């Protein structure tokens, strides 16, 4: 399957300095997925994620499942969809500690 890239997603990271072959696409997609969540988008379902990233629903579902398995996302009930989970908080805390130490 050919992956469709959403120009809006690419525009969020204009400072990308690595050339082709220097990034891991799967990791990049997972990070792009996590960046979708913000104050206005606290919860997203798989079709929304797929549309925003320009991916198939199957690919979006695999990314969600992987992030969920590693506690970066959790299923939201009631209402469905997914939201950031404890692994995101752990990364944020580590960054905050690093910033306050410097």
N, C-alpha and C positions, 0 to 999 in steps of 0.2 A: 504494500500500500504506500502511496505517495503521501507524505505529510504536508498539510497545508499550514503555513505559518500566518498568524494573525499580525498584520503590520502594527497594530496598537501595542501588542505585547513586545515586539521588537523595539518600538519607539521608547519604551520604558527604560531600556538599557543602552543608550547611544554610546556609552563609553567603552563598549566591548572592544578589547584590544587584541584578542586572540583570533588567529586565522582559522580557516577550515581545518578540521582534523585535530585541533588542540582542545576541544571541549567534548564532554560526554553528553550526547543528546538526551539520554534518559534522565540524567541528573538535572540537566538544564530544564527539561519539561517539568520535573518534580518541583524545582525551585520556582518556576513560573507559576505553577499551580498554587503553591503556598502564598505567593505574592498577590493572588486574587482576593484574598481575605483582607477586609479592612472594616472600618466603622460602619460603612453602608452595606457591606457584604459579609455579615458575620456567619452566614450559613449558605452553602451552595450545593445544588444537587449535581449529579453526574452530567445530565444534558447541558446544564448551564456551564459547567467547567469545560466540556467538550467544545461548546460554541465559542466561549471566550478565548480559548487557546487555539482554535482552529484544528482540533483533533477529532478523530472518530470517537463515538461513544465507547467503543470497546477499549481503545487506548486510554481514554480518560478513566474508565472503570478500573483498568489495571494499575494506573498510577495511584488512584484513590485507595485501592486495596493494599498496595505496597506501603503507602504512607500511613494507612490505618494500622497495618500489621506492626509498624514500628512506632506507634503512638504519636505520630505527627498530626493525624486526623482522627476524629471519632464520629460515629453516626449520631445524628441529632434526633432525639425523640422527645415529644411528639413533633410533627411537622416535617420530618424527613430531612434529607440533605446531610451535609457533613460540615464540621467546624474544626478549627485548630485545637490540638490537644496538648498534653503535658510535655512532650518532647520539644515543642515550639517554645514553651515557657522556659524549659531548661536552657535552651540556646540563648534566649533573651537574657536570662539571669547571668549566664557566663559572660556575655558581651558587656552587660552592665557592670559586673565585677571588674572586668578588664579595663573598662573606661575609668572607673573610680580609682583603680590602682595606679594609673599613669598620671 
